[in-house]
Amino acid sequence: MSCWNPLQSLLSSMKQACEILTRDPEGGAARIPFETFSFLYSYLASIDGEISETEIKAFLHEIEEQAEKHSGMVLIRHF
């Protein structure tokens, strides 16, 4: 029996969102602006209800630091 992991499920959803919303060519890095990533992640995490506000903010802070190194863009490999 497998355990459901809300964070892994959310990250899988975020990967799909990046692949859908990117302007990179297919097979590319699937970059999206940090603002878009942050909005979607915060929204989906709040709906899920299993991830605390503190965890959300800490995760987004880490992602933002990575995005700043890439002209404000989040890459899938960042998470």
N, C-alpha and C positions, 0 to 999 in steps of 0.2 A: 504494500500500500504506500503510495507516495504522499508526501506532505505538500500542501499548497503553500507557496511562499508568496505573500503579497508583493514584496519588493521585486522578485524575479518576474512576476506577472506584469507589474507596472513597467519594468525596464524593457520587457519584450514589446509591450504596447508602444513605448517611446521609440524603440528601434524601428518599428513599423511606421510610426508617424514621421520619423526622419526620412525614411525611404520614400514615403509618399510626398512629403512637402519640399524635399530638396530641389534645387535647381541644377544640381550636378548631373552629369550624364549617367545613364544606367551603368551600374558597376563602379561608380565613383565613390567618394567618401561619404556621401549622403549628409552633407553639412546643412544645418539650419541655424538661423540667428539665435543667440542665447535668449533673447526676449521671448521668442516663440517657444523655445524649449521650456523655459521657466514657466510660462503661462500654462502650457499643456500639462507639464509634470505636476504643478501645484494643483491644478483642477482635478486631474485624475487621482492624485494621492488623497485629496480631500474627499472625493466620492468614495474611495476605497475604505477610508476610515481606520485602517490598520496601521498607518504610518503617522507618527506624531508630528506636530508642527515643528518641533525642534529637529527631528530627523530630516524633514523636508528642507528646512533652511540650511542645515549643515551640508546636505547633499548638493543643493543648488549652489552653495558657496564654492564647493570643490569644483563643480562643473564650470562655474563662471571663471575661476582661476585658469582652468585649461582653455576655455574659449578665448580669454584675453590674449593668449599666445597665438591664436589663429584668427585674428581680426574679428573677434566677437562671434565666431561661428563654433557651434558644438558639433563634434564628430562622434559617430557611434562608438569609436574606440575610447572616448572619454568616460564612458560608463559601462 
